[in-house]
Amino acid sequence: MLRFRTAFALRLAAAALAVLAPRAGAAQADACPDGAISEIFIDPSDVFEVGSPDLDPRFNWAYRTANRLHPRTNEGVIRAELLVREGQCYDPARLADSERTLRSMSFIAEADVFGVRQPDGSWHVVVKTRDEWSTRLEPQVNGDEGVGLTGVEFREDNLWGSGNYISAFAKESQGERVYGGVAGTRQLLWTPWDAEIALARTPVGHSYSQRLAYPFRGETGRWAFREQVEGGERNFLFFVPQEGGGLRRTYFEERRRAFDVGAVYRVGPRGSLTLFGVALAGDWTEYPDGTLSADGDGSNPMPLPGDGSGSVTGLDTVSSVRVVLLAGQRNVRFVRRRSLDAVHGSEDVRLGVEIEAGVGRSLPSFSTDDDLSVTAGLATSAYLTPQMLAGVRATAEARRLYGAESGEEWRNLFGQFDAWAYYRRSEESRHTWVAAATVVGGWRTRVPFQLTLGNRTGVRGLPAHAYPGERRAVGTLEHRMYLGWPYPRLFDIGSAAFVDVGRVWEGGDPFSRTSPVVVTAGAGLRFAFPPGSRRTYRLDFAYPVSGATDRRGVQVIFGVGQAVGRTANEDAQLRRSSRRALSASLFSFPD
């Protein structure tokens, strides 16, 4: 009797499934007219695919050795970055976003995400990736006084294939020896959240920072969040002109604590997104001694020319907590191009327009400053012709102090303007021409601020301390060439030749001077390992051609990435003085 009832129940269930299955299939077809994703296959590969026709079999021993030293990225790490899941509707745009997200990770060199239609109308999604070499030992080279090693950093970007990263460094920062380390993850507790913590020892104390962020998930992601806490003691490096000529390196102690937390929401269709956000930011800055020192620890005050004291006057201490309202527009798309900034790798190029604006009011209950902060930003790029890519990026910030004397209300005005253009005759060409112009400056500054003409983002070929001022303009023309020699299947190598022209102007800084127009010329090599890597190492040699009064022979510049062009970052000398909270800028929210 029990067997009969069991058999009858099984037949009844089978009949019900037979009736419901077509209805469920029809419902799924209505919900997903292009079909649903039935399965996702992850196919990660090592740094080198031994046996590939793209590799030289003579170096198989080197390829295998490199693969053994590099843990392959875990499948779970790759799957967590995808914007599609089994059972979801097939959407080519989400696949493209997933592919771009994977390529944006520092430990992924190549990513290909595509769908394969199945006989039943569903889709199999295939994800193929190739790892980037993730272990780095990067030297810091100073060419001011000959060629010397001034620091080193060890970094692992993909710890045991987990996507987590660590680094330790002993290097020179603003002319001082700094020791520290960084640890972070791109998938906190196996979620899309990013987290990072950093600690460092400075000559006058310690510095620290902590960050937590939820990035926009592709162009369809609706919201992002970021939070950051930072602080510590540091010396601000000033170069002070001497009565007998030349410059003196001096230090001005600064203590700062800051936090910011913000969220942004996006509305609108893909390619035309409107952004709204809110942030809370706090900043407390003070200057314990108010004097310059010659040794960096504050024990040896240095008299200034003219008054005989080392006191620095006219600076504002900061104590404020403010609410910032954000708004912006993002109309962008992406295309893939080869050998723009990478030696011979493929890159995702953002085209379109982004604009942002932010207004922040201090909260009287938590601030001694009664002020208003204003920020604005613009980034745009486009192909003017099939051979020429051009773009502009600009940022500005200012602070209005209520209760100040007439004409003195606006303070700490900082701005940066970058324009650039790339020219390649064809996609197959080995030659790329880059033209760039950068203008950086500060006006009515009440915080420590100084620019120099000679630094990696200034005029190459000058000592880093050359010509201190408050406003700087630099133009560059650079020719980059992919050599494809001597072993293009083992590493990429390219050349670079450039001409820089620039000038600084004095401002309110009592130590600044207006410089002549300086022209320098140089050449160098660009390296990438393995072949196709987007990470570029540069070794440049430059020399002043005209205008320079401080000639010290050939300058040697070593760096990672490009100093000019579309991937150049915010000027480091401007950033150290800026009081713009990262969460108060839409551009800083990860995507």
N, C-alpha and C positions, 0 to 999 in steps of 0.2 A: 504494500500500500504506500509506504514511504517512497519507494523507487518511482511508482506511478506519479505521485504528486510532484516529485522533483523533476521528472521528465516533462510533465505537463507545464510546470512553471518555466522550464527552459524554453519550451516551444512558444509559450505565450510571450516571453521576453524577446525572443528572436523575431516574432511577428511584429511586436511593437517597434523594435529597432528598424525593421524593414519599412514600416510606415513612416517613422519619424526621420529616417536618414535622408530621404529626398527633400523633406521640408527643411532640415538643418542645412543641407547643401545649398538649397535655394536661398535660405536666409543669408548664408555666408557669401553667396554670389552677389546678392543685393548689397550687402555691406562692403564687399571688396570686389568691385567690378573687374579689376585687373588681376584678381586672385590673391590668395593669402600666402604667407611664408610658412611652409610646413617644416623646414629644417634649416639650421645654420651650421656650416662646416668651417672650422678654424684650421688654417694651415700655416703655422709660423715656421720660419726658416732661420738658419744661422746667419751670421754676418757674411759668410761666403758659402755659396752653393757649389760644393766641390763636384766636379763633373760637368758643370754648366759650360756650354760652348762659349759663353762670354768671358770665361776665365782661362788663364794660361796654364796648361797642365804642368809646365816646368816648376810652378810655384805651389803645387798641391800640398807640399809639406808645410809651407807657410800658411796656406788657407786652413789646413787641419789644425795646426798649432793655435791659430787665432780663435778658431771655433771652440777648441778645448778650454781656452782661457776665458771664454765669454759664455755665461749661462744664457740659454735661450729664453726669451720672454714666455711666461706662462700663458696658456690658452685663456685662463680665467681673467687675466689682466686685459687681454685684447677684447674678450667678449663684453667685459664691463663698460668699455668705451663705445660700443655699438649703440646706435639709436634705433635699432630694430630688434624685435623679438619674435620667436615662433608664435604663430597664431595671429600676428598683426597683418594688416593689409600691406601688400607690396607697394613700396613708394620709392622710385628711383632717386628722388631728391634726398630722402633720408639716407640712402646708401651712399650718395655723394658726400653728404655731411659726415657720415661715419668714416669714410675713407680719408677725408681731409683732417678730421680729428686725430686719427691714428698717425698720419704723417706729421702732425704738429708736435708729437711727443718726441723728446730728444733721443730716445732709444729706439725709434722706429725709422729706418731709412726709406723703405718703400712699403706702400699698402695698396692693395687692389681689392675692391669689394664689388661683386657683381652677382646677378641673379641668373638662374638656369630654370627655364619653364619646364614643368613636369607634365606628363600625359593627362593627369587629372585636373590640370589647370592651376595647381599650386606652384609655389616657387621654392627652389633650394637656393639659399644665399651662401656664396663661397667667399671667405675672407682669407686672402693670402698676404702675408707680411714678410719682410726681411729686416732683421735687426740692424741697428746702428752700433758701431763700436762704442761702448758706454764707459770704459775705464780710461781716465785721462790723468796725465801728470803734466801740468801746464806751468812753464816758467814765466816769471815776470822779469823783463829785461829793461834796464835803464841805460839809454845811450847818451845821457847828458855829459858824463865824465868818462869817455871811452865807452866800452861795452862791459856791463857788469850785471850779474844775477842779483836782483834785489828781492826776490820772493819766489815762492812756489806754491801751487795748490794741487792737491790730490782730490779727484772727484770720481765717484761711481754713480752713474745715472740710472742703473737698473740692477739694484742689489739682488743677487740670486734670482734674477728674472722676475722680480715682484713689482717692478715699476717704482719702487722706493729709491731714494737717493740720499747720499751722504757726501760730505766734503770736509777737508781739513786744510787750513792754509796758514802760512807764515809769509806775509807780504808787506809791501810798503803802501800805505794809504795816506795821502796828503803829506808825504814826506816823513811819516812815522812808521815804526814797526808795529804791526798788528798781528795777533795770533787768534785763531778761532776755528769754529766749525759750524756746519749747517747740516740739518737732517730734515727730510720731508717725505711726503707721500702724495701721490696723485689720486689715490683711492683709499681714503681713510676708512678703516673697518669695512673694506670691500664695497664702498659707496662712491658716488661721483665727487665727493668732497675732497678738496686739496687742503693739505696742512703742512706747515713748515715752522721750524724753530731754529734760531741762530744765536750763538754766543761768541763774544770776542773780548780779548784783553787789549786795552789801549794803554799808552804811557801814563795817562792820568786816571785810569779807572777801568770800567767795563762797559760794554754795550750789549744790547740784547734786542731781539725782535721775535715776534710770534705772529703767524698769519693763518687764517682759516677762510676758505673760499668755496663757493659752489658756482661753477662756471655755467654760462649759457650752453645748452646742449644743442649745438648746431644752429642753423638759421631758424629752426622751428622752436627752439627753446624759448620759453616765455619769461623766465626770471633768473636772476643771478644774485649772489650774496657774497660779501667779503667783509672780513674783520681783521684788524691788525693792531698790535701793541708794540711800541718800540721805545727805546730810551737808552740812556747811558751818558758817560762823560767822554768828551773828545776834545782835541785841539783843532781849531780852525787855522789853516795855514795861510799866513799873509806874507807876501813878498814886499819888503819895504825898501824904497830907494835910499841910498847912502849919499852923504854929502860929497864924498870923494869919488862918486860914481859907482855903478854896480848896484846889485840888489842883495838884501840880507833876508835870509829865511827866518821868520818869527812865528810864534805860536800864541793863540788866544783861546783860553779854555772856555768851553761851552757845555752846559748841562741841559739836557732836554729829555722830557717825557711826553709821549703823544699816544693817542689811540684814535681809531676811527672804525666805524661800523656802518654799513649801508646795504641797501637792497634796491634793485632796479627791475622794473617790469616792462615787457615789450608787447605792443599790440600792432596789428596790421598784418598784411600778407607778406610772404617771403619776398625779399628784395625791396620792401618799402615799410620798414619797421619804425614805429614811433616809441620812444623810451621815456619813462617817467621813473624817478627814483627819489629816495630820501636817505640822508646820512647824518650821523651824529659824530662829531669830531672834537677832540680835546688836545690842547697843546700848552705845555708849560716849559718855558725856556728862560734860563738865567745865565749870568756871566759872573762866576764867583769872585774873580780877582779884578776884572776890568782892565788888566794890563797885559802887554805883550811880554813874552819871555823868549830867551834865546835858546833854551835847551829843551823845551817841550814839557817840563814837569812843573813849571811855575816858580821854580826856586831861583831863577836868574833873570829878574826883570831887565828889559832892554830899553834904554832911553831912545826916544824918537828924535830925529833931526828937528831942530827948531825950538822945541819947548823943553827938551832935556828930560822929559818924563816918558814913561811907557804907557800912559793911560790912553784908552780908546774911549772917546765920548760920542754921544749922539745915538746910542743904540737903545732900542726898546726891549725890556723884558716882556715876555709873553705869558699870559695866564687867561686862557679862554676855553670855553666849551660852547660849541655852536651847532645849530641845526642847519643842514644844507639841503635845499631843494634842487633837483636835477631834472633836466629835460633835454631831449636830443632826437635826432633823426638818423636812420641808418639805411641807406639805399646802396647795397653792395652785391657783387657777385664775384666768383673766383674762376680763374683760368690757370692752367698749368703751363709753365715755361721752363726751359733748361738754360743753365749757365748765365743767369743774370747776376746773382750775388754768389751762388755756389760755383765752385770751379767747373764742375761738369754734371752737377746733380739737378734733379727736377725740383721746382718750387711752386707753391701755390701763391698766385699773385692776386691780391685784392684790388678790384676795380669798383669805382663808384664814389659816393660821397657820404661822409659822416660829419655831423655837427653836434656840438654839445654846449650847454650853458648851465652854470650853477650859481646859486645865491645863498649865502649862509649868514645868519644873524646870531651874534653871541647871546648867550642866556645870562641875564644879569645875576641870577641867583648863584651861578656857578663860575662866574668870570669877574676878573677885575678890569678887563678890557671891554669897552663898549664900542663895538665895531661891526662892520659888514664886510664880508669877503665876496668877491666876484671872480668867477673863472669862466673861460670860454675856450673852445677848441674847434678845429676844422681839419679834416683829412680828406683829400680827394686824389684820385689817380685815374688815368684813362690811356688808351692807345690812340694817339693823335694820328698816326698812320700805322699800317701793318708792321712797320719796322721800328717805330718810336713809341716808347712808353714814358709818360711824364706824370708828375704828381707834386702836390703841395701838402705840407702839414704845418699847422700853426697852433700854438697854445699861449694863453695869457692869463695872468692872475693879478689881483690888486686887493687892497684893503683900505676901507674908509673908516677913519677913526672919528667917532662922534665926540664933540666937545673940544676938538683941537682948534688951534688958531686958524683964522681965515687964510686959505691958500695952502694949509698944511694938512688938510683932511685926508687926502689920498696918499698912501704910503706903500712901500714894498711892491712896486709895480715890476713884475718880471714877465718876460716874453721870449719866445723862440719861434723863428720862422725858417722852414726848410723847403727848398724847391729842388727838384732833381729830374733828370731825363736820361733814358737809356736808348741807345741806337744799335740795332743789329740788322745787317742786310738781309739775313734769312735765319730760320730756325737752325739750319745746319752750319751756320757760320761759326768759326772759332773766335771771332773778334767781337768785342763789345765796347762801345764808347759810353762813358758815364760823365755827365756834367752835373754839378751840384753847387748850391749856394746856401749858406747858413748865416742867419743873423740872430745873435743872442744878446740880451741886455737887461739891466736893472736900472730903475729910476726911483729916486726918493727912498733909498733903502735905509731901513732902520734895524736891519739884522746884518751880521757879518756877511760880506759879499765881495768877491773879487774874481775876475776872469783873467786868464793869461792867453796871449796869442800862441804860445808854443805848447801845444799838447796834442794828443792823438786826434782829437776832434777839432783842433785848430789848424795851424799851419805846420805841416810836417817838415822837419829839417831844422827847427829851432829848439833850443833847450826848453824844457817844460815850464820854466819860470819866466820866460822871456816876455817882456812888455805887459805888466799888470795894468788892468783897466776895468771899466764897468760895462762897456759895450764892444761887441766884436762882430766883424763881418768877414767871412771866408768864402772864396770861390775855388772850385776844383774842376779840372779836366783830367780824366783818367782813361787810359786804354788798357783793357783786360784781354788776355789771350789764353785760350786753352791750348797747351802744348801737346798733350797726348804722347808724352815721351818722358822717361825712357821705358817705363813699365806701366802702361795705362790699365792693365788688368790687375795691378796690385795696388796702385794709388793714383790719384789725380794730381796733376801739377800744372800750374799756369803762371803766367807772368803778369806784371802790372807796371805801367809807366805813368807818371802823373806830374802835373804842375799845380801848385797851390799859390794863391795870392790872398793876402789878408791884412787887416788893420784893426787896432783897438783904439777906443776913445776914452778919455778920462770922464768921470762922473763925479758923484758926491764923495766917493772914497778918497780920503786924503793921501793915500799911497799910490793912486793911479796916475798914469801918464799917457798922453796921446802918442801913438807910435807912427813911424813912417809906413808907407805901403811896402810890404815885404813880399817877395816872390821867391819861392823855392821849387826845386825840381828833384825828382827821385824815381827810383825803380825798385822792384822787388819781386818776390816769388809768392805764390799762393799754393797751399797744399791741402789735400783732403784725403782721409783714409777712413774706410775703404773706398774704392771707386764709386762715384755717385753720391757720396756723403754730402749733406748740406752744410756741415760744420767746416768752416774754412779757417785755416791758420795763415797768417800773413807775416812775412819778414821783409821789411822795407828799409831802404837806404836813401836818405834825402840830404840835400845841401842847399843853403841859401844862395840864390842867384843875384838878388839885388835888394837894397833897402835895409838889410839887417846890419845893425851896429854891434851885435853880439854874436860873432861868428866863432863856432867851436868845431869846425870841421864837419865831417859826415856824421849825421845822426842815425842811429839804428833804432827802428821801431818794430816791436813784435806784438802781435795782438791776435785775438780770436774774433772772427766776423769782420764786417766791413765798417770802416770809420766814416764813409760817406755813402750817400744813396738812400734808397727807400727803407733799408733795414737799420739805419743809424738810430741810436737811442736818444733820449733826452740828454742834453749836455750835462755831464757829471758835475761840473762846477756850478751850474745853475741849480741842479737838483739839491745840492747840499745846503743851499740857502732858501730854497722854496719852502713855503709853509702850506702848500696845497696838500690836503689829506688825499691819499690815494682813493679812498672810497667816495671822495667828492669829485671824482672825474670818471665819466662814463668810459673813457678810453682805457682805464686801468682794470675794468671788469673783464675777467678772462672769458674767452670764447673759443 
